[in-house]
């Protein structure tokens, strides 16, 4: 009901028209506002009015300019980083240990037999790059199917004008031949290349490794190597990847290093442990890896005190004598410290521990706390990332490394039709190999070197808002010493193999000590550089400094704006009503006809309006005759004898 009364009053106000003009409203505002300046405009003399008008306009402009800067600063959502140091009992990190060699050579030798024969013959040809060597004589007994897919090419550039290209198992070629090659210069002036032959085209002497989309294609990619050792290693890894991708997962786990053989001794604090306290996962780069304190099945362990005696102590056997000679050129253990329930990316964040040494690793903890949207583009659990996390099959938490690798694998599956051996696979997809996907190496090399693809993945993936980083201080010493190695190797050999003979040696033994250096931890946290409280106080400070105003002054300014709009609405409605009346007067220039005239015009067909246009303007019209008064004498009563014979009385 109150709303109805309000609208009724508003309608009456509209019909009545504005109570005052814009000028009167402006004068009233200047006379009653609490803002400094406007009062002086209307109360001072003519000269001072002009001065105060320009001063008020200038300072008002400064206020709005400062407000724009402050609002823009607030909307940029800048952050400040603060560092705080705390002291508490902390969870011991998850520790992942792997062998630098992924498989036992004795277990995979039958799979790599043809590949090993090829690489041995190629090395012999590289070391003796002259026509008619022994490798050419024995090349007929080699399986050249793998070689023809991605061959190694040697380029002799002693003569820059006429380089000689050797395809290892082919006769010498000059630069005018029909072979595509890739390679790099070695210190002897030769170029080592990984290449793929083509059936047409001139020979290239840029010296790069080559992978082609299919046999006989000109669509090839090239890789450079500064040394034959690098070229051989990369070529072997690429070929072994194709072979091992067809081996079932359980078979690859069986061919790797088992926990009971690799972990000889374990001690955490004062409590003994063994290989059963480790969780086994298969890592494509390092084979079987074992994680201590991963927190998947049991609650994470806390460290009671800092210091080496309260940390984790391990003795590992890496069995270096059973390494794959051309696949693993480094010997030792690969280890990484990371958070619980996170996947270990050892290739990026792991460190090596050298055989025959005792490696002590002191740990310091940094906790990172980032602010989320709109201050930074971070994620809490990866649910808002548009990339399917392929590492979720391990039930691990989100990380940007998992996102980047999942993104690359998804692109490779989409473009190449198969997945790379080093990354997890989604359901229904197979790993790439030379038999089913002959051009996979070219597709993989092109995709890996594509800047656009890398940028897409970087833009799609996000950092985690909360992260824990472990800073390590590493020190090493020879272990065991010459004085104690005899009895130590005897005991460890007996405990592992139940043999009195020594089956271990310095080249296969590693001792690890992992502990907290101190319980002080650092927290690096982000906070908003500008808040809404800062914005309001800054806006009010600028307004008060330049204009002497407050929030009430802004309310007064809003009030005059509303009154101005109300006056404008009333004036517009009045203008519309006046326009409507003018249009009606244009249709009827004289007085509008009466109702009786309109009715008679519609009922009496003989009636016509008098044409006033024919009458001269200066001639006055005669007044219309009025209605005669009634003859009241006819209503008088007369005697019957006066009535005639034709009257009604008869």
N, C-alpha and C positions, 0 to 999 in steps of 0.2 A: 504493500500500500504506500509506503514511503517512497518507493521508486516511482510509482505512478504520480505522486504529488510533485516529485522532483522534475519529471518530464513535463508535467503540466506547467509548472512555473517556467521551465526553460522555453516552452512554446510561447507562453505569454511574453517572455523577454525578447524572443525573436520577433514577435509581432510588434512589440513596442519600439524596437530599434536600439542602437547603442546609446548608453548613458553619457559617454564622453568620447572625445576624439583621441587620435594617437598622440597629438601634441600635449593634450591635457594629461594623458597617462604618463608620458615621459617626464613632464614637469613634476607630477606627483611622485614618481619614483626617485628622481634626483633630490627631491626635498625630504624624503622620508627614509632613504636607504642608509645603512650603517657603513657602506663602503666610502673610503676617503676619496675625494675628488669630485664626484658628481654634484655634491651640494654647492661647491664653489663655482660651478659653471652657471648656475641659475641665480646666485646671490651676489656675485661680484659685478663690477662695471664691465663695459663692453670690451676693453682691452684685456682685462684679467680673465674675462670669460673665454676669449680666444686662447690665451696662454694655458689656462687650466684644461681646456678642451684637448689641446694637443698633448699636454702632459698625461692626462688620463688615458688618451688613446695610445700613447707610446708605452706606458707602463702596462696597460692591458695587453698590448701586443707582446711585450716581454713575458708576461705571465703565460700566455697561450704557447709561446715558443718553448719556454722551459717545461711546460706541461707535456708538450709533444715529445721532447727529449726524454723525460722521465718515463712516460708511458712506453716509448719504444725500448728503453733500457729494461723495463720490467718484462715486456713481451719477448725479449731475446732469451730469457730463462737461463741466465748465466749461473754457474755454480762456483763455489769455493771449496777447496780441499783442506781438510784439517787432519793433523796427525796426533794421535793419542797413544800413550803407552800404558798397558795394563799388565796385571800379574794374576794368573789363575792356573789351576790344573787343566791341562789341555789334552785333547784326544791325540793319541799317537797316530801319525799319518799312515795311510795304506802304502805298503812297500811292494813294488812289483819287480821281480828278478827274472831275467831271461838269459839264455845263452846267446852269444853273438852269432853262433851258427844255428840255423833253424832245424836242420835234420842231421841225423847220423849218416855219414857217408856210406857206411856198410849197409844201411837200410834202403837208401835211394840210388845206389850205384847202378842197379839194373835199369832204372828209369832214365838215368843220365848217361848211359853207356855210349850211345851214338853221338851225343853232344860233346862228351869228353874227348872222343876220338877226333871229332872235327876241330875242337879248339887246340888239341895237341899238335895236329898237323898244321893248323894255321899258325901257331906260335913258331913251329919249326920253319915255316915259309917266311914269316916276318923277320926272324933272326938271320935268315940266309936268302935275301931277295935277289936271287940270280937265276937265270933260266936253267932248266934241267936239274933242279934240286930233287931231293928224295921225296918231298911231299907230293910233287906232281906224279911221280911213279906210283905212289901208293894211293892216290886220290880215287882210283877206280874201285877200291875196296871200301870207300867211305860212303855213308848215306848222305848224299848231297841235297836231300829234300829240304832239310832245315836250312842249309847254307843258301840255297837258291831263293829262299824267301827273304832273308836279310843277310847278304854277304858282307864280309869285311874286305875292304879294298885298300891297297897300299899304293901311294902316289909318290914317286921319286921326282923331286923338284930341284935336283942339282943343276939341271939345265932349265932355267925359267922359261925359255922360249919353246922348248920341246919336252914337256913333262912326260914321264913314263908311268902308266897306270897298270898295276898288277892286281888281279882279282884273286890272288892267293892260289887258287886251284885252276886258273886259266893262264894262257900264254900272255906275254907282255903286250901291252897296247900303248899306242901313242895317243895324243890328245885328239887326233882326227878320227879315232875309232868310233864304234857305235856302242858305247857303254856309258851309263850314268853312274857316277861315283860320288862319294863324299869322304872327306878325311881332314886331317890336320897335320901340320908339320911336327916332326919329332926333332930331337936335337941333332940327328944325323942328316937332316935335310930331307927326310921322307915324310909323306903324309899318310896317316892311318885313318881309315874311313870305314864306316858301316854303310853299306850301300845295297841297292837293289837294281839289277840289270833291267834295261829297257831294250826293246827291239828296234827302236829308231831314235834318231836325234844324235847330236854331237856329244862328245864326252866332255863332262864338266870338270874343271880343275880347281873349283873353289874349295874343294875338300871338306865335305860335310857328310855325316852319317845319313843314310837314305832308308826310308821306308815308304813303299808305294801302296796305292789303294788296291791294286791287284797286279798279278804277274803280267809284265809287258806294258805297264801303264807309264805314261809320262807324268802322272799326277803323283809326285813323290815329295817327301820331306827329307831334309838333310840335317845331320848333327856333326858338330866339330869336336875333335879331341886333340889335345895338345900332347898326348902320349899314347903309345900302343897299349900300355897297361890299363889306362882308362877305357880305351875302346874295347879291349877284350873283356874287361869286367862288365861293362854296360851291355855288351852283346850277349854275354852268358846269362846275365840276370834276365834279359828280355826273353831269351829262348827258354830258360828254365821256368819262367812264369807260365808260358804257354803249356809246357809239359805238366807242371804240378797242378794247373787249374782243372785238369781232368781227373785228378785223384780224389776219392771221397774223403770227407773230413775225418772220419774215424781212422782211416788208414794213415792220414798225415799226422794225426796225434800219436799213433803207434810208432811212426818212424822218428818222432822227436825224442827229446831227452825227458825221461820220466822223473817225477819228483823224488822217489826213493833213491835214484841213482845220482841225482844232481845235488840235493840238499843233504850234506853229510852231518851237520850239527846245527842246532838252533837253541838259543837262549834269549828269553825276553825278561829283562830285569833279573829277578832271582828265580824265575820259574822256567823250567825246561820246556822245550817245544820240539816239534818234529815236522816232517813233511805233511802230516795230516792237518796241521793248522794253516795250511796254505790252500787257496782256491785256484784251480787250474783253468786257464783260458787259452785258446789258440790264437796266436798273433801271426798274421801273414808274413811279417818281416823276420820274426825271431822264433817262430814255431811255438812250442809249449812254453808258456809263461806262468809264473806262480805268484799269487798275491797274498801277502800277509796283512791281516786286520782290514779286510775289504769292507766288512760290515754288512754283507748281504744276508747271511744266515744268523749271525750273532751280533751282539752289541759291540760297538767299537771299544777298544781298550784305551784306558787312560794311562798317562805316564805319571808315576808317583813322584819322581824327582828329576831334576836335570842332571846331566852327567853321563859319561860313557857306561858306567856300571848299571844304569837303570834303562838302557836302551836295548836295541835288538842286535844280537850277535849271530852271524851266520858263517858257516864254512861250506863252500860250494866246490863241486868238481865239474869242470866244463869239458873234460875229455877232449882236449885239443887234438889228440892224435886221430880222432875220427871226424875231423872237419872236412867239408866239401872244399877241395882245393881252389876251384875257380869261382865259387859263390861267395865265400866269406874270407875276405883278406885280412880282417881284424880278429884278434883272439881276445877273449875276456868275457865278462858278464855285463849285460845291459840292465840297468836298474833305474827306477823312477819313484819319486815320492809324490803322492797325490791325495786328494780327498777321498773319503769313503764313498762308495757307490758311484764312482766316476771311472770312465774308461781310460786306461793308460795309453797315451800316444807316445811311445818310447822313441820313435824316430825323430820327433820334434823336441821333446822335453826330457828325454832320458840321458843318462851319463854312462860312461864305460868304467868298469873296474878292471884293472890289469891283473893278469895271472901272476902268481908268485909274490903277491903283495898283500899286506893288510891295509885296507882302505877305511879310514875313519871319516864319517860324515856328520858334522855338527849342524843342527837344524835351527833356524829362526823362522818365526811365523809372521806373515803379513796378511791381515784381513782387509779386503777391499769392499767397500759399501758404496755403490753407485745409486744415484737417484734415477727413478724411472721417468716415463713420459710426463710432461713435455721437456724435462731438463736434459735427458739423454735417451738414446734409442736402445735401451737394454731390456732384457727379458728375465723374468723370474724362473720359469721352468720350460721355456721354449714353445709353449702352446700357441703363442702369437707369431711364430716364425713360419713363413710360407714354404719351408723346405721339409720334406719328410725325413725324419731322423732314422737312418738305417741302423744306428747303434742302439736303438731302443730294444732290440732283441736281446741285448745283454742285461736289460733292466737297469741301465745306468742313467745317471742324471744328464741333463743337457749341458753341452759345452760348445764353444764356437768352433773348436777343431772338429768335433763330430758333425757339426752343421756344414762346414766347408767341404769335408770329404763326402758327406751324403749328397751335397749339391753337385759335386763333380761326378759322382757315380750315377746320379739320376740323369745328368746331361749325356754321359757316355752311353747309357742304356738307350736313351732317346735317339742319339745321333748314330752310334756305332752298332746298335742292336744287340749288345752284350755288355757285361760288366767286367771291370778290372779286378784282377786277382787279389789286390791289396786292400780292397774295401768290401764291406758286407753287401749282400745281394738281397733285393726284395723277392717275394715269392714269384715263381714262374719265370725267372730269368736265369740264364747260365753265364758262366765265366767265359771270357774270350780265349780262343786257342787258334792255332794256325790251320787246323783242319776244318773246323766249322766256320771260322771267320778269317779268311786269308788276309784281308786288309785291315785287321784290327790294330796292328802296330802303327800304321800310317794314321788311322783315325785317332788313336790315343795320343800320338805325338802332336798332331795338329790341334787337338783339343787342349792338351797341356800347355802348349805355347800360345794359345789364344788369349789375348789381353781382354777381349770382350767377355769371354766366358768367366774369367777370374773376377772381373768387375761385377758381373751379374751375381755371382756367389757372395762376394763381399757385401754388396748392397742388400742381399736377401737375408744374410745371417746377422745375428745380434750378439753382443757381449752379454754375459750374465751379470745381473745387478749385484749379486753377492758372490765373492770368490775368495779362496784361501790359497796363498802362494807360500811355498817353502823355499827359503833361501839357505843354500848349503855351503858350508866351509869344508873343503876336502883336503885331506892329508894322507900320505901313503908312506909305507916302509916295507922293506923286504920281509917276506914271511913264507915259511919259517926260516930262522937263521941257520947258518951252516952247522952250528953246534947242536941244534935241536931238531933238525929236519929228519934225522934218522928215526928217532923214537916216535915223532909225530906221524910220519908216513906209515910206520908199522902199525900204530894204533888205528889210524883212520882206514887203512887197508883191511885190517882184521874186522873192524866194525861193519864195513860195507860188504866185503866179499867173504868174510869168515875164513880168511887165508893168512897164513903166517908170512907169506911172501909180500913184498912191497909192490902194489899195483898202482900206486899214485906217484906223481912227481911234481916238481915245482911248476912245470908248464901247464898244469891242469888244476891247480889249487888256488882258491881265492878266499880271503877272510874279510868280512864286512862288519863294521861297527857303526850303527845308526842311532843317534841320540839327540835329545834337545840340549842345546848349549846353555840355555837359560829359560826361565818361565816368563820372561818379559815378552810380550807380543805387541806388535804395532797394529793399530787400526787406522786405516786411511779412509776417511769417510767424506762424502760430498754433502754439501748443504746449499740451499738456495741463496744466491748472492743478493737477490731482491725479493722481498715478500710483499704481500698486500699491505701490511702495516707500514713497511718502508715507503711504499708508493703513496699511501694516504698522507703520511706525515710530510713527505717531500712536496706533494702537491699543496698541502696547507701552508707549509713554510714559504714556498714561493709566492703564493697568493697573499699571505700576510705581510711578507717583506715588501712587495712591489705595490700592493693596493690597500694594505691595512685591513683586509677582509677576513671573514671566517665562514664557517658552514652556513650560518644564518644569512650571510650576505648572498650566498649562492641560492638559498631558498627564496630570498627576495627577488633575485634575478629570474629564477624560474617562475615566480608568481607573475611578474610583468610579461613574461613570454606567453603564459597561459592567457592573461587578459588581452594581449594583443591578438592572439589567435581567435579569441572569442569575439572581439570587435570585428575582425576580418570576416568571420562566419556570418555575423549579423549583417554586415555591409553587403556581402555577396548575396544573401537571401533577399535583402531589400532591393538590390539591383535586379535580381531575377523577377521579383514581383512587379517592379516598375516597367521592365521590358515587356512583361505579359500584358500590362494595361495599355501600353503604347500600341501593341499589336492589335488589341481589341478596338481601340479608337480608330486605327487605320481602316479597319473593316467597316465600322459604322461612324462616318464623319459627323452626322447629326445625332440628336438624342435618340437613344434606342427606342424602337416601337413598343407600344404597350401590349399587354396580353390580349386585349380585345381585338386590336389590329392584326395581330398575328393569327388569331383564331379566324377572323373574318377573311383574311387573305387565303386561308386554307379551305374555307367552307363556301364562300361566294365566288364563283368562277368569273363573274362579271366585274368583280372589284379589281381595281388597279390603283396603284399608288400614283399620286399626282407627281408629274415630272416637274421638279423644281428647277431643273437646269435650264428650262426654256424661259423662265422668268428672269428678267434683268435683275442684276444685283442691286441697283439703286432704286428699283420700284418696290415699294412696301406691299406686303401681302395684306389682303382684306382679312379682318378678323372673322374667324369661323362663327356662324350663328349658334347661339346657345339653345338648349332644349326649351320649348315654350312651356309656360306653367300650365298645369291641368285646369280644365274648365270645371270649376267646382259647382257652378249653377246647374249643371246637368245632373248633379247628384242630389238636388233638392226633391222632396216628396210633394206631389200635386194631387188634387181631388180627382175621384174617378170620373166625374161628369165632364171634366175637361178633356179626358182621353178620347181620341177618335175611334171610329169603328174598326180601324185596322190595328188597334193596339193589342197588346198581348192579353189584356183583360178579357177579351172575347174568347 
